[in-house]
């Protein structure tokens, strides 16, 4: 059965569904093939370079790669982009950040794929909020607003016994919003840091 799905049909059907990132379940439902046949097909097409393996179980076509911000949400979920990458995105810090940083309610993880680093830091479920939906190349992705990215970053810096952020554009941060997000962490030190840095 694997041989019957040639590259042209395989590519056309997946792209037609706008599956920029796909896995074994997508292949099975689209082509009605067994788990074994799907595994063999994905292995063959990956070894030929026809498709790219992003991580275990996730693939993409090299000619229609989605934006990094979209990929970040899909590589590890639930997650939303935050921390230094989001602060840079919103113009809160002047630096350009190349590592795509996110937060998740799951364990801390790090992936290297397509020559990029995607890192994920764990935060508590009660604080998993404060993100918005943005669009790039017609694809939606979740990213923390400026205030939440600021609070997330300072929370994780505290956990790592690092200094709070010192160089940032205060005008980009609404202090009331930031304080509301800080309260979600139920951490007195964090509340104090946010209050002090935004005075």
BELJO-V699723 format. One line per field, one symbol per residue. phi: phi as a letter, one per 20 degrees, with the letter a starting at -180 (. if undefined). Layout:
# BELJO-V699723
phi->???
This chain:
# BELJO-V699723
phi->.gffefgffgffffffelefcbcgffffffdmdffffffffffffffenfcdeeagnccbefecfffgfffgfefbcfbbfblfffffgemfdffedefeeccbeeggbbcdblmcdddcdecfgfdeandcedcblmdebebffgfffffgfffffffeldfffddbeffedeffffffffffelcfffgffffffef
